[in-house]
Amino acid sequence: MMLIWIIVGLTAFFDVYYIFYLGTSIIGYVMGHSRGLSNILATAQSHVNLSTSPTAATQSHDGMTMSEGVAMRKVFGVGWRMVWSRLAEAMYAECLISEEHVNQMVNAAGTVRWPPSRNDHGVLESMVSSTDTFTKLRFVATECRGEPRRGESRVGSSPCISALYIFTHVGAEPKKFDRLQQDDVNNGNDVYVTFDAPCSVYAVYFSVVGTRRDPTKWRLEGGWVHSDATKLLIQAEVEYDRRRKDILGPFFVEPWHKKDMGPRQSMLNLDDLPAAAAERLAFFVHSLHGLAQVNTEAPGRVVEPTLRDDLVKAEKMAVPG
């Protein structure tokens, strides 16, 4: 009789054991499929594109998709560079990558290393934070669609954009500035606006002129009247197609973004990293795209923008662990 109860007990134990793992495997499959991880073992993720240009795209197994930089901004908000830098330092702390690899990762994202003691103080001071306010914004077009045609004046004519729309915070109504000021230099590609009182900047749109002087590469700098010091708010590229778009945007101000001091390679080659680190990043990237897709189709299923942007509202350089 005792032997029968032992057999019954062992049978019940193994039934529960296998039922548990059967349930977790089914749930895991559903979660992985919803996060876009179905073909992660069948695809070779060899590059990570950390460009945040609206036209940036990466080749994947199912065609072209958004870049990893755009996906991170969709998932983590404007403070995504903080998360990326912290991710690189975490892998360095686990001895998965070398210090050279950490520098490659943060440079690809156009940011700096964590903690702040690793960085030059001047670089940190030149980066914008969510609490910064400005009295002057300067729009600089570094490249345009083409040289002015005959009859289009270079200097002293209308600026390269016709209006600048500024959002001071999430949910705010845009402030339109169509009386843009310009210096008699840089062929009219350098324009600025001033404010009566200091204000913060969250995102911008701008209206194009509709000529060959429309900007294709540009940056937005924040500064103060009677001061030459500036902070980089946005640096972006624009591609124009046959469809006429009078207003382009939105372009979001991205904190913890250092000024571009030369050519920056936003493409990170995973083949240059150790196998263990490359495998983790490949899994992270596939999961990231799945979350970004969910964010696009059903924003209520992920962290709301007003909450995720709290990453950059904490004390200066205080990145969550």
Salt bridges, closest charged atoms under 4 A:
GLU68 OE2 - HIS289 NE2 2.80
GLU89 OE2 - ARG113 NE 2.71
GLU89 OE1 - ARG118 NE 3.79
GLU94 OE1 - ARG280 NH1 2.73
GLU99 OE2 - ARG113 NH1 3.15
GLU125 OE2 - HIS121 NE2 3.49
GLU125 OE2 - LYS316 NZ 3.22
ASP132 OD2 - LYS231 NZ 3.03
GLU143 OE2 - LYS217 NZ 3.69
GLU147 OE1 - ARG154 NH2 3.10
ASP183 OD2 - ARG138 NH1 3.32
ASP190 OD1 - ARG138 NH1 2.66
ASP214 OD2 - ARG145 NH1 3.33
GLU221 OE2 - ARG219 NE 2.69
ASP241 OD2 - ARG243 NH2 3.08
ASP246 OD1 - ARG244 NE 2.84
GLU254 OE2 - ARG73 NH1 3.84
GLU254 OE1 - ARG81 NH1 3.37
ASP310 OD1 - LYS313 NZ 3.75
